[in-house]
């Protein structure tokens, strides 16, 4: 099953669970949990990643009811159908933690329904092929998940003298502080694996959520060079994470 199919499957399941009385979708540690009770000690009814959340947002079935909390929108279609939304399809205004130049995460008003990376993944070239392969897009999303789990990136300029760090230091049984440290190690290791000249573009687009054009200007690159740099960087990140 492809990453896109997995995301669509997670989104359909979450949509069904959200039909239950009192069900809410809550952002938790870089992922999203659908809970039917207020007791956070109980396991959620289901969980989903950012890609599945974006599917729900594009379908227009979510209604924000608090910071990082959504319920099912009134009159939401039973099946996720991007053509069924009215007004601004694919747009769900809200706050998202974005990595700033100092490496800290700060809330910014953004379209939660689609990140610059997701937009690029939907784009197709003249040959009809997507700009980003499934592995490249998945690598970018994995970076985002580790960024949220880490809480911050630290300094945005990487130390290229250090080699990639161990990508296996993770696990649901670890303490929260240990999970955050492991996520930060993976994040720095993935960017180190991308290497100089490529990691900056990956950071700008995937973590700071800048457009390709804005990233090219900020980094002083020629126009239309950003796509190639991003793809090359994400290919290396995908190898680091063992994707594809």
VODRENMI-983998 format. One record per residue (C-alpha): residue number from 1; residue in three letters; x, y, z. Coordinates in pm, whole numbers. Layout:
BEGIN
<atom><seq>NUM</seq><type>ALA</type><east>X</east><north>Y</north><up>Z</up></atom>
...
//
This chain:
BEGIN
<atom><seq>1</seq><type>UNK</type><east>0</east><north>0</north><up>0</up></atom>
<atom><seq>2</seq><type>UNK</type><east>141</east><north>344</north><up>-94</up></atom>
<atom><seq>3</seq><type>UNK</type><east>181</east><north>630</north><up>155</up></atom>
<atom><seq>4</seq><type>UNK</type><east>-106</east><north>813</north><up>-16</up></atom>
<atom><seq>5</seq><type>UNK</type><east>-335</east><north>510</north><up>14</up></atom>
<atom><seq>6</seq><type>UNK</type><east>-239</east><north>471</north><up>381</up></atom>
<atom><seq>7</seq><type>UNK</type><east>-319</east><north>837</north><up>447</up></atom>
<atom><seq>8</seq><type>UNK</type><east>-656</east><north>808</north><up>272</up></atom>
<atom><seq>9</seq><type>UNK</type><east>-738</east><north>494</north><up>471</up></atom>
<atom><seq>10</seq><type>UNK</type><east>-648</east><north>665</north><up>801</up></atom>
<atom><seq>11</seq><type>UNK</type><east>-857</east><north>967</north><up>703</up></atom>
<atom><seq>12</seq><type>UNK</type><east>-1163</east><north>756</north><up>619</up></atom>
<atom><seq>13</seq><type>UNK</type><east>-1141</east><north>571</north><up>950</up></atom>
<atom><seq>14</seq><type>UNK</type><east>-1100</east><north>897</north><up>1144</up></atom>
<atom><seq>15</seq><type>UNK</type><east>-1401</east><north>1044</north><up>960</up></atom>
<atom><seq>16</seq><type>UNK</type><east>-1614</east><north>749</north><up>1073</up></atom>
<atom><seq>17</seq><type>UNK</type><east>-1498</east><north>774</north><up>1435</up></atom>
<atom><seq>18</seq><type>UNK</type><east>-1563</east><north>1150</north><up>1441</up></atom>
<atom><seq>19</seq><type>UNK</type><east>-1930</east><north>1070</north><up>1385</up></atom>
<atom><seq>20</seq><type>UNK</type><east>-1950</east><north>936</north><up>1741</up></atom>
<atom><seq>21</seq><type>UNK</type><east>-2095</east><north>1162</north><up>2013</up></atom>
<atom><seq>22</seq><type>UNK</type><east>-1831</east><north>1378</north><up>2177</up></atom>
<atom><seq>23</seq><type>UNK</type><east>-1554</east><north>1273</north><up>1938</up></atom>
<atom><seq>24</seq><type>UNK</type><east>-1271</east><north>1521</north><up>1887</up></atom>
<atom><seq>25</seq><type>UNK</type><east>-956</east><north>1527</north><up>1679</up></atom>
<atom><seq>26</seq><type>UNK</type><east>-660</east><north>1646</north><up>1890</up></atom>
<atom><seq>27</seq><type>UNK</type><east>-302</east><north>1723</north><up>1788</up></atom>
<atom><seq>28</seq><type>UNK</type><east>-66</east><north>1528</north><up>2015</up></atom>
<atom><seq>29</seq><type>UNK</type><east>312</east><north>1508</north><up>1980</up></atom>
<atom><seq>30</seq><type>UNK</type><east>323</east><north>1567</north><up>1606</up></atom>
<atom><seq>31</seq><type>UNK</type><east>39</east><north>1325</north><up>1529</up></atom>
<atom><seq>32</seq><type>UNK</type><east>-338</east><north>1346</north><up>1560</up></atom>
<atom><seq>33</seq><type>UNK</type><east>-563</east><north>1140</north><up>1786</up></atom>
<atom><seq>34</seq><type>UNK</type><east>-941</east><north>1096</north><up>1767</up></atom>
<atom><seq>35</seq><type>UNK</type><east>-1077</east><north>1072</north><up>2119</up></atom>
<atom><seq>36</seq><type>UNK</type><east>-1434</east><north>1004</north><up>2226</up></atom>
<atom><seq>37</seq><type>UNK</type><east>-1375</east><north>1089</north><up>2595</up></atom>
<atom><seq>38</seq><type>UNK</type><east>-1189</east><north>1364</north><up>2780</up></atom>
<atom><seq>39</seq><type>UNK</type><east>-968</east><north>1112</north><up>2962</up></atom>
<atom><seq>40</seq><type>UNK</type><east>-622</east><north>1142</north><up>2803</up></atom>
<atom><seq>41</seq><type>UNK</type><east>-506</east><north>834</north><up>2995</up></atom>
<atom><seq>42</seq><type>UNK</type><east>-721</east><north>613</north><up>2774</up></atom>
<atom><seq>43</seq><type>UNK</type><east>-602</east><north>506</north><up>2433</up></atom>
<atom><seq>44</seq><type>UNK</type><east>-749</east><north>713</north><up>2148</up></atom>
<atom><seq>45</seq><type>UNK</type><east>-1008</east><north>555</north><up>1923</up></atom>
<atom><seq>46</seq><type>UNK</type><east>-764</east><north>599</north><up>1634</up></atom>
<atom><seq>47</seq><type>UNK</type><east>-457</east><north>800</north><up>1537</up></atom>
<atom><seq>48</seq><type>UNK</type><east>-344</east><north>950</north><up>1210</up></atom>
<atom><seq>49</seq><type>UNK</type><east>-44</east><north>1132</north><up>1066</up></atom>
<atom><seq>50</seq><type>UNK</type><east>-13</east><north>1472</north><up>903</up></atom>
<atom><seq>51</seq><type>UNK</type><east>-91</east><north>1341</north><up>556</up></atom>
<atom><seq>52</seq><type>UNK</type><east>-419</east><north>1188</north><up>671</up></atom>
<atom><seq>53</seq><type>UNK</type><east>-504</east><north>1508</north><up>859</up></atom>
<atom><seq>54</seq><type>UNK</type><east>-443</east><north>1704</north><up>541</up></atom>
<atom><seq>55</seq><type>UNK</type><east>-687</east><north>1472</north><up>360</up></atom>
<atom><seq>56</seq><type>UNK</type><east>-956</east><north>1556</north><up>617</up></atom>
<atom><seq>57</seq><type>UNK</type><east>-878</east><north>1926</north><up>596</up></atom>
<atom><seq>58</seq><type>UNK</type><east>-897</east><north>1927</north><up>215</up></atom>
<atom><seq>59</seq><type>UNK</type><east>-1233</east><north>1752</north><up>236</up></atom>
<atom><seq>60</seq><type>UNK</type><east>-1367</east><north>2033</north><up>455</up></atom>
<atom><seq>61</seq><type>UNK</type><east>-1503</east><north>1798</north><up>723</up></atom>
<atom><seq>62</seq><type>UNK</type><east>-1328</east><north>1956</north><up>1023</up></atom>
<atom><seq>63</seq><type>UNK</type><east>-1437</east><north>2243</north><up>1247</up></atom>
<atom><seq>64</seq><type>UNK</type><east>-1181</east><north>2403</north><up>1486</up></atom>
<atom><seq>65</seq><type>UNK</type><east>-1310</east><north>2427</north><up>1843</up></atom>
<atom><seq>66</seq><type>UNK</type><east>-987</east><north>2517</north><up>2021</up></atom>
<atom><seq>67</seq><type>UNK</type><east>-611</east><north>2526</north><up>1984</up></atom>
<atom><seq>68</seq><type>UNK</type><east>-519</east><north>2201</north><up>1813</up></atom>
<atom><seq>69</seq><type>UNK</type><east>-869</east><north>2058</north><up>1856</up></atom>
<atom><seq>70</seq><type>UNK</type><east>-1132</east><north>1988</north><up>1588</up></atom>
<atom><seq>71</seq><type>UNK</type><east>-1475</east><north>1829</north><up>1568</up></atom>
<atom><seq>72</seq><type>UNK</type><east>-1677</east><north>1714</north><up>1271</up></atom>
<atom><seq>73</seq><type>UNK</type><east>-1814</east><north>2009</north><up>1077</up></atom>
<atom><seq>74</seq><type>UNK</type><east>-2190</east><north>2042</north><up>1047</up></atom>
<atom><seq>75</seq><type>UNK</type><east>-2313</east><north>1875</north><up>731</up></atom>
<atom><seq>76</seq><type>UNK</type><east>-1977</east><north>1708</north><up>664</up></atom>
<atom><seq>77</seq><type>UNK</type><east>-2003</east><north>1456</north><up>380</up></atom>
<atom><seq>78</seq><type>UNK</type><east>-2007</east><north>1091</north><up>480</up></atom>
<atom><seq>79</seq><type>UNK</type><east>-1727</east><north>1013</north><up>236</up></atom>
<atom><seq>80</seq><type>UNK</type><east>-1422</east><north>1231</north><up>194</up></atom>
<atom><seq>81</seq><type>UNK</type><east>-1483</east><north>1414</north><up>-132</up></atom>
<atom><seq>82</seq><type>UNK</type><east>-1279</east><north>1724</north><up>-220</up></atom>
<atom><seq>83</seq><type>UNK</type><east>-1547</east><north>1823</north><up>-472</up></atom>
<atom><seq>84</seq><type>UNK</type><east>-1812</east><north>1838</north><up>-197</up></atom>
<atom><seq>85</seq><type>UNK</type><east>-1660</east><north>2130</north><up>-8</up></atom>
<atom><seq>86</seq><type>UNK</type><east>-1785</east><north>2483</north><up>-55</up></atom>
<atom><seq>87</seq><type>UNK</type><east>-1618</east><north>2820</north><up>-16</up></atom>
<atom><seq>88</seq><type>UNK</type><east>-1244</east><north>2759</north><up>-9</up></atom>
<atom><seq>89</seq><type>UNK</type><east>-1178</east><north>2390</north><up>-83</up></atom>
<atom><seq>90</seq><type>UNK</type><east>-862</east><north>2262</north><up>78</up></atom>
<atom><seq>91</seq><type>UNK</type><east>-831</east><north>2559</north><up>314</up></atom>
<atom><seq>92</seq><type>UNK</type><east>-847</east><north>2515</north><up>690</up></atom>
<atom><seq>93</seq><type>UNK</type><east>-716</east><north>2818</north><up>874</up></atom>
<atom><seq>94</seq><type>UNK</type><east>-541</east><north>2759</north><up>1202</up></atom>
<atom><seq>95</seq><type>UNK</type><east>-210</east><north>2770</north><up>1384</up></atom>
<atom><seq>96</seq><type>UNK</type><east>85</east><north>2544</north><up>1312</up></atom>
<atom><seq>97</seq><type>UNK</type><east>427</east><north>2533</north><up>1477</up></atom>
<atom><seq>98</seq><type>UNK</type><east>681</east><north>2655</north><up>1222</up></atom>
<atom><seq>99</seq><type>UNK</type><east>1060</east><north>2639</north><up>1262</up></atom>
<atom><seq>100</seq><type>UNK</type><east>1204</east><north>2990</north><up>1267</up></atom>
<atom><seq>101</seq><type>UNK</type><east>1560</east><north>3094</north><up>1180</up></atom>
<atom><seq>102</seq><type>UNK</type><east>1676</east><north>3037</north><up>1539</up></atom>
<atom><seq>103</seq><type>UNK</type><east>1546</east><north>2680</north><up>1529</up></atom>
<atom><seq>104</seq><type>UNK</type><east>1263</east><north>2737</north><up>1776</up></atom>
<atom><seq>105</seq><type>UNK</type><east>904</east><north>2639</north><up>1697</up></atom>
<atom><seq>106</seq><type>UNK</type><east>657</east><north>2927</north><up>1702</up></atom>
<atom><seq>107</seq><type>UNK</type><east>287</east><north>2930</north><up>1615</up></atom>
<atom><seq>108</seq><type>UNK</type><east>192</east><north>3089</north><up>1286</up></atom>
<atom><seq>109</seq><type>UNK</type><east>-144</east><north>3125</north><up>1111</up></atom>
<atom><seq>110</seq><type>UNK</type><east>-136</east><north>2892</north><up>812</up></atom>
<atom><seq>111</seq><type>UNK</type><east>-350</east><north>2674</north><up>592</up></atom>
<atom><seq>112</seq><type>UNK</type><east>-356</east><north>2348</north><up>785</up></atom>
<atom><seq>113</seq><type>UNK</type><east>-502</east><north>2170</north><up>487</up></atom>
<atom><seq>114</seq><type>UNK</type><east>-189</east><north>2182</north><up>279</up></atom>
<atom><seq>115</seq><type>UNK</type><east>181</east><north>2244</north><up>339</up></atom>
<atom><seq>116</seq><type>UNK</type><east>421</east><north>2365</north><up>68</up></atom>
<atom><seq>117</seq><type>UNK</type><east>556</east><north>2010</north><up>55</up></atom>
<atom><seq>118</seq><type>UNK</type><east>208</east><north>1864</north><up>3</up></atom>
<atom><seq>119</seq><type>UNK</type><east>141</east><north>2121</north><up>-270</up></atom>
<atom><seq>120</seq><type>UNK</type><east>463</east><north>2023</north><up>-446</up></atom>
<atom><seq>121</seq><type>UNK</type><east>377</east><north>1655</north><up>-414</up></atom>
<atom><seq>122</seq><type>UNK</type><east>52</east><north>1720</north><up>-603</up></atom>
<atom><seq>123</seq><type>UNK</type><east>220</east><north>1913</north><up>-883</up></atom>
<atom><seq>124</seq><type>UNK</type><east>305</east><north>1736</north><up>-1207</up></atom>
<atom><seq>125</seq><type>UNK</type><east>563</east><north>1815</north><up>-1470</up></atom>
<atom><seq>126</seq><type>UNK</type><east>520</east><north>1835</north><up>-1845</up></atom>
<atom><seq>127</seq><type>UNK</type><east>572</east><north>1459</north><up>-1863</up></atom>
<atom><seq>128</seq><type>UNK</type><east>274</east><north>1402</north><up>-1634</up></atom>
<atom><seq>129</seq><type>UNK</type><east>487</east><north>1274</north><up>-1348</up></atom>
<atom><seq>130</seq><type>UNK</type><east>461</east><north>1422</north><up>-995</up></atom>
<atom><seq>131</seq><type>UNK</type><east>732</east><north>1669</north><up>-902</up></atom>
<atom><seq>132</seq><type>UNK</type><east>811</east><north>1465</north><up>-592</up></atom>
<atom><seq>133</seq><type>UNK</type><east>815</east><north>1088</north><up>-573</up></atom>
<atom><seq>134</seq><type>UNK</type><east>623</east><north>914</north><up>-297</up></atom>
<atom><seq>135</seq><type>UNK</type><east>950</east><north>842</north><up>-113</up></atom>
<atom><seq>136</seq><type>UNK</type><east>1063</east><north>1206</north><up>-134</up></atom>
<atom><seq>137</seq><type>UNK</type><east>729</east><north>1335</north><up>-4</up></atom>
<atom><seq>138</seq><type>UNK</type><east>725</east><north>1076</north><up>275</up></atom>
<atom><seq>139</seq><type>UNK</type><east>1079</east><north>1175</north><up>378</up></atom>
<atom><seq>140</seq><type>UNK</type><east>971</east><north>1539</north><up>408</up></atom>
<atom><seq>141</seq><type>UNK</type><east>668</east><north>1446</north><up>617</up></atom>
<atom><seq>142</seq><type>UNK</type><east>886</east><north>1229</north><up>840</up></atom>
<atom><seq>143</seq><type>UNK</type><east>1111</east><north>1529</north><up>901</up></atom>
<atom><seq>144</seq><type>UNK</type><east>806</east><north>1732</north><up>1006</up></atom>
<atom><seq>145</seq><type>UNK</type><east>695</east><north>1460</north><up>1246</up></atom>
<atom><seq>146</seq><type>UNK</type><east>1038</east><north>1447</north><up>1408</up></atom>
<atom><seq>147</seq><type>UNK</type><east>1045</east><north>1827</north><up>1432</up></atom>
<atom><seq>148</seq><type>UNK</type><east>719</east><north>1829</north><up>1627</up></atom>
<atom><seq>149</seq><type>UNK</type><east>830</east><north>1540</north><up>1846</up></atom>
<atom><seq>150</seq><type>UNK</type><east>1162</east><north>1717</north><up>1919</up></atom>
<atom><seq>151</seq><type>UNK</type><east>998</east><north>2047</north><up>2014</up></atom>
<atom><seq>152</seq><type>UNK</type><east>1270</east><north>2249</north><up>1839</up></atom>
<atom><seq>153</seq><type>UNK</type><east>1547</east><north>2200</north><up>1588</up></atom>
<atom><seq>154</seq><type>UNK</type><east>1815</east><north>2401</north><up>1764</up></atom>
<atom><seq>155</seq><type>UNK</type><east>2038</east><north>2608</north><up>1545</up></atom>
<atom><seq>156</seq><type>UNK</type><east>1934</east><north>2600</north><up>1181</up></atom>
<atom><seq>157</seq><type>UNK</type><east>2293</east><north>2592</north><up>1052</up></atom>
<atom><seq>158</seq><type>UNK</type><east>2411</east><north>2233</north><up>1073</up></atom>
<atom><seq>159</seq><type>UNK</type><east>2757</east><north>2112</north><up>1179</up></atom>
<atom><seq>160</seq><type>UNK</type><east>2867</east><north>1929</north><up>866</up></atom>
<atom><seq>161</seq><type>UNK</type><east>3177</east><north>1788</north><up>1035</up></atom>
<atom><seq>162</seq><type>UNK</type><east>2955</east><north>1544</north><up>1225</up></atom>
<atom><seq>163</seq><type>UNK</type><east>2828</east><north>1235</north><up>1047</up></atom>
<atom><seq>164</seq><type>UNK</type><east>2465</east><north>1120</north><up>1045</up></atom>
<atom><seq>165</seq><type>UNK</type><east>2343</east><north>1013</north><up>1387</up></atom>
<atom><seq>166</seq><type>UNK</type><east>2180</east><north>685</north><up>1477</up></atom>
<atom><seq>167</seq><type>UNK</type><east>1836</east><north>675</north><up>1320</up></atom>
<atom><seq>168</seq><type>UNK</type><east>1718</east><north>379</north><up>1529</up></atom>
<atom><seq>169</seq><type>UNK</type><east>1691</east><north>554</north><up>1867</up></atom>
<atom><seq>170</seq><type>UNK</type><east>1318</east><north>560</north><up>1899</up></atom>
<atom><seq>171</seq><type>UNK</type><east>1039</east><north>363</north><up>2057</up></atom>
<atom><seq>172</seq><type>UNK</type><east>699</east><north>409</north><up>2220</up></atom>
<atom><seq>173</seq><type>UNK</type><east>832</east><north>282</north><up>2551</up></atom>
<atom><seq>174</seq><type>UNK</type><east>1083</east><north>564</north><up>2593</up></atom>
<atom><seq>175</seq><type>UNK</type><east>1026</east><north>850</north><up>2837</up></atom>
<atom><seq>176</seq><type>UNK</type><east>887</east><north>1172</north><up>2683</up></atom>
<atom><seq>177</seq><type>UNK</type><east>1221</east><north>1352</north><up>2729</up></atom>
<atom><seq>178</seq><type>UNK</type><east>1404</east><north>1059</north><up>2574</up></atom>
<atom><seq>179</seq><type>UNK</type><east>1166</east><north>1050</north><up>2278</up></atom>
<atom><seq>180</seq><type>UNK</type><east>1221</east><north>1423</north><up>2220</up></atom>
<atom><seq>181</seq><type>UNK</type><east>1600</east><north>1380</north><up>2230</up></atom>
<atom><seq>182</seq><type>UNK</type><east>1580</east><north>1080</north><up>1996</up></atom>
<atom><seq>183</seq><type>UNK</type><east>1361</east><north>1278</north><up>1755</up></atom>
<atom><seq>184</seq><type>UNK</type><east>1607</east><north>1570</north><up>1761</up></atom>
<atom><seq>185</seq><type>UNK</type><east>1897</east><north>1332</north><up>1695</up></atom>
<atom><seq>186</seq><type>UNK</type><east>1710</east><north>1181</north><up>1399</up></atom>
<atom><seq>187</seq><type>UNK</type><east>1627</east><north>1528</north><up>1271</up></atom>
<atom><seq>188</seq><type>UNK</type><east>1987</east><north>1648</north><up>1284</up></atom>
<atom><seq>189</seq><type>UNK</type><east>2105</east><north>1316</north><up>1141</up></atom>
<atom><seq>190</seq><type>UNK</type><east>1865</east><north>1341</north><up>848</up></atom>
<atom><seq>191</seq><type>UNK</type><east>1975</east><north>1696</north><up>766</up></atom>
<atom><seq>192</seq><type>UNK</type><east>2339</east><north>1598</north><up>799</up></atom>
<atom><seq>193</seq><type>UNK</type><east>2271</east><north>1314</north><up>557</up></atom>
<atom><seq>194</seq><type>UNK</type><east>2123</east><north>1566</north><up>308</up></atom>
<atom><seq>195</seq><type>UNK</type><east>2453</east><north>1750</north><up>322</up></atom>
<atom><seq>196</seq><type>UNK</type><east>2568</east><north>2109</north><up>261</up></atom>
<atom><seq>197</seq><type>UNK</type><east>2391</east><north>2295</north><up>-16</up></atom>
<atom><seq>198</seq><type>UNK</type><east>2087</east><north>2066</north><up>2</up></atom>
<atom><seq>199</seq><type>UNK</type><east>1990</east><north>2063</north><up>368</up></atom>
<atom><seq>200</seq><type>UNK</type><east>1922</east><north>2439</north><up>368</up></atom>
<atom><seq>201</seq><type>UNK</type><east>1658</east><north>2396</north><up>98</up></atom>
<atom><seq>202</seq><type>UNK</type><east>1507</east><north>2095</north><up>278</up></atom>
<atom><seq>203</seq><type>UNK</type><east>1488</east><north>2297</north><up>601</up></atom>
<atom><seq>204</seq><type>UNK</type><east>1327</east><north>2598</north><up>436</up></atom>
<atom><seq>205</seq><type>UNK</type><east>1057</east><north>2405</north><up>253</up></atom>
<atom><seq>206</seq><type>UNK</type><east>985</east><north>2113</north><up>488</up></atom>
<atom><seq>207</seq><type>UNK</type><east>1045</east><north>2268</north><up>830</up></atom>
<atom><seq>208</seq><type>UNK</type><east>1001</east><north>2644</north><up>786</up></atom>
<atom><seq>209</seq><type>UNK</type><east>726</east><north>2577</north><up>527</up></atom>
<atom><seq>210</seq><type>UNK</type><east>853</east><north>2834</north><up>280</up></atom>
<atom><seq>211</seq><type>UNK</type><east>758</east><north>2818</north><up>-86</up></atom>
<atom><seq>212</seq><type>UNK</type><east>1026</east><north>2714</north><up>-335</up></atom>
<atom><seq>213</seq><type>UNK</type><east>1044</east><north>3069</north><up>-468</up></atom>
<atom><seq>214</seq><type>UNK</type><east>1085</east><north>3218</north><up>-119</up></atom>
<atom><seq>215</seq><type>UNK</type><east>1350</east><north>2960</north><up>-30</up></atom>
<atom><seq>216</seq><type>UNK</type><east>1543</east><north>3035</north><up>-351</up></atom>
<atom><seq>217</seq><type>UNK</type><east>1543</east><north>3408</north><up>-273</up></atom>
<atom><seq>218</seq><type>UNK</type><east>1640</east><north>3360</north><up>92</up></atom>
<atom><seq>219</seq><type>UNK</type><east>1928</east><north>3127</north><up>5</up></atom>
<atom><seq>220</seq><type>UNK</type><east>2047</east><north>3325</north><up>-298</up></atom>
<atom><seq>221</seq><type>UNK</type><east>1984</east><north>3045</north><up>-548</up></atom>
<atom><seq>222</seq><type>UNK</type><east>1890</east><north>3100</north><up>-915</up></atom>
<atom><seq>223</seq><type>UNK</type><east>1523</east><north>3079</north><up>-1006</up></atom>
<atom><seq>224</seq><type>UNK</type><east>1390</east><north>2729</north><up>-1072</up></atom>
<atom><seq>225</seq><type>UNK</type><east>1690</east><north>2566</north><up>-904</up></atom>
<atom><seq>226</seq><type>UNK</type><east>1506</east><north>2497</north><up>-581</up></atom>
<atom><seq>227</seq><type>UNK</type><east>1312</east><north>2198</north><up>-708</up></atom>
<atom><seq>228</seq><type>UNK</type><east>1627</east><north>2008</north><up>-807</up></atom>
<atom><seq>229</seq><type>UNK</type><east>1801</east><north>2091</north><up>-478</up></atom>
<atom><seq>230</seq><type>UNK</type><east>1494</east><north>1989</north><up>-277</up></atom>
<atom><seq>231</seq><type>UNK</type><east>1455</east><north>1659</north><up>-462</up></atom>
<atom><seq>232</seq><type>UNK</type><east>1822</east><north>1569</north><up>-419</up></atom>
<atom><seq>233</seq><type>UNK</type><east>1809</east><north>1656</north><up>-51</up></atom>
<atom><seq>234</seq><type>UNK</type><east>1491</east><north>1458</north><up>11</up></atom>
<atom><seq>235</seq><type>UNK</type><east>1636</east><north>1158</north><up>-170</up></atom>
<atom><seq>236</seq><type>UNK</type><east>1921</east><north>1154</north><up>81</up></atom>
<atom><seq>237</seq><type>UNK</type><east>1681</east><north>1204</north><up>371</up></atom>
<atom><seq>238</seq><type>UNK</type><east>1471</east><north>913</north><up>246</up></atom>
<atom><seq>239</seq><type>UNK</type><east>1781</east><north>690</north><up>247</up></atom>
<atom><seq>240</seq><type>UNK</type><east>1858</east><north>798</north><up>604</up></atom>
<atom><seq>241</seq><type>UNK</type><east>1508</east><north>709</north><up>722</up></atom>
<atom><seq>242</seq><type>UNK</type><east>1503</east><north>389</north><up>518</up></atom>
<atom><seq>243</seq><type>UNK</type><east>1209</east><north>504</north><up>306</up></atom>
<atom><seq>244</seq><type>UNK</type><east>1150</east><north>364</north><up>-41</up></atom>
//
